[in-house]
Amino acid sequence: MVTQRKRKRGESWPSWWAFGVIAALVLVDVVLVSMALASTRPSDASGADGVAAPLTTSSASVIATPTPTPTPTPTPTPSAAPTPEASSVAAQSVVLSGVDDLVAYRAVTGACPDTAALLEVTVDGGATWNAAAPADARSIQSITDTTEELSIIARDPGSCAPVVHRSFVQGADWVAVDDLGSRWYLDAEQVVSPGGAVSTPCGRPVQLAVRSPSEAAVLCENATVSVTTDAGAAWATSAPVPGAASVATGGAGYLVAVAHRDGCDGAQVVSLSAELAPGAPGACIAANAAEGATVIAAASSGVLWYWSGDVVARSSDGGATWSP
C-alpha cells in the first residue's frame, strides 16, 4: 500500500505543473487573438445572414467589368462642288443684228403663220426705229447685213417652210430667193449648216450665233451652249449657264447674256472661255422684259448691241460697260 506524501507548508509546486499552467494561458491567448482577427475580416464575401459565402474556382462565376469602347469621331465627308442651278431658256420672241456703231436691225418673232415679219432698222444708235419688213414673210429667225445686202431667214406664210429674203436698199424692197444652202439656220429641233448638213447638238436649240461657214454656237433650252468648228460634225457643250438668255459672237469666242442673276434686275454679259466656262459678269443693264425678250448681237465693228423690253444699249468692251 502506497502512502501519499502530503506537501508541507512552504513547499513549492513541482515544475511540470508550472509548465501546464503556462501552456493553458498561451492557448487561451491564441483563442482570443483568433477571435479578434475574425471580427475584423472583410464581410464582402458574406451572405445576407452573415454566413460566409462559399468560394468557387469556376471561371463562369467571375464577371468582368466591361471596358468602355471609345466612340470614334466621325470624319466629315467633303461636300461635293455645288452644281450650277438649272434653268430653262424660253423660246426667243425677239431677234437683233448689229451692223456697226449706229446701224442695227431688230424684229419681233413667234409662231408661224401667226407672227408677221415685224422688222425695224435704226441708223442713229437706237434713238429711232423705222419699219423695214417684207410683207410676205412670217416669223423672222435671223437677220444678216453685209456691205452688199440685207437678208433675213423667215417662214413662208403658206407652208411655214424656211425662206430667205434679200434687200439691197436697207429693207425698202425685198425679194425671196432659194439660198438656204449657204446659210446656218434652225429647223425645229435641228441645226442646219451651210451645205445642208443636219445635226442635233441638244434637245431644243433656241438661238444661233454664227462666226463663219464652219463655226457657230447654239444656245439650248437647258441653258447649255454648244459650239462647233467643223460645220456641225462635232459639238462641244458647256455646263448649264444659269440665267442664260441669248448668245452672240464676241472676240475670239462667244458671249452669253444672263438675266436676273446676282442681284441684277435686268441682264449682264459673260464671256465663255475656250473650255466654255463663263467668266465674270459685266455691268448690269436694268430692264423689265418677258422671258425670251432679251437678246444681244455683235456688229462687225466689235460693238455689242443689247435689246430687252424698252431698253437698247451698246458696248464697246464686250459688255463690261454700256451706253445708250
Buried (B, 14 or more C-beta within 10 A) or exposed (E): EEEEEEEEEEEEEEEEEEEEEEEEEEEEEEEEEEEEEEEEEEEEEEEEEEEEEEEEEEEEEEEEEEEEEEEEEEEEEEEEEEEEEEBEBBEBBBBBBBBBBBBBBBBBBBEBEEBBBBBBBBBEBBEEBEEBBBEBBBBBBBBBBEEEEBBBBBBBBEEBEBBBBBBEEBBEEBEBEEEBEEBBBBEEEEBBBBEEEEBBBBEBBBBBBBBEEBBBBBBBBBBBBBBBBEBBEEBBBBBBBBBBBBBBBBEEBBBBBBBBBEEBEBBBBBBBEEEBEBBEBBBBBEBEBEBBBBBBBBBEEBBBBBBBBEBBBBBBEBBBEBEE
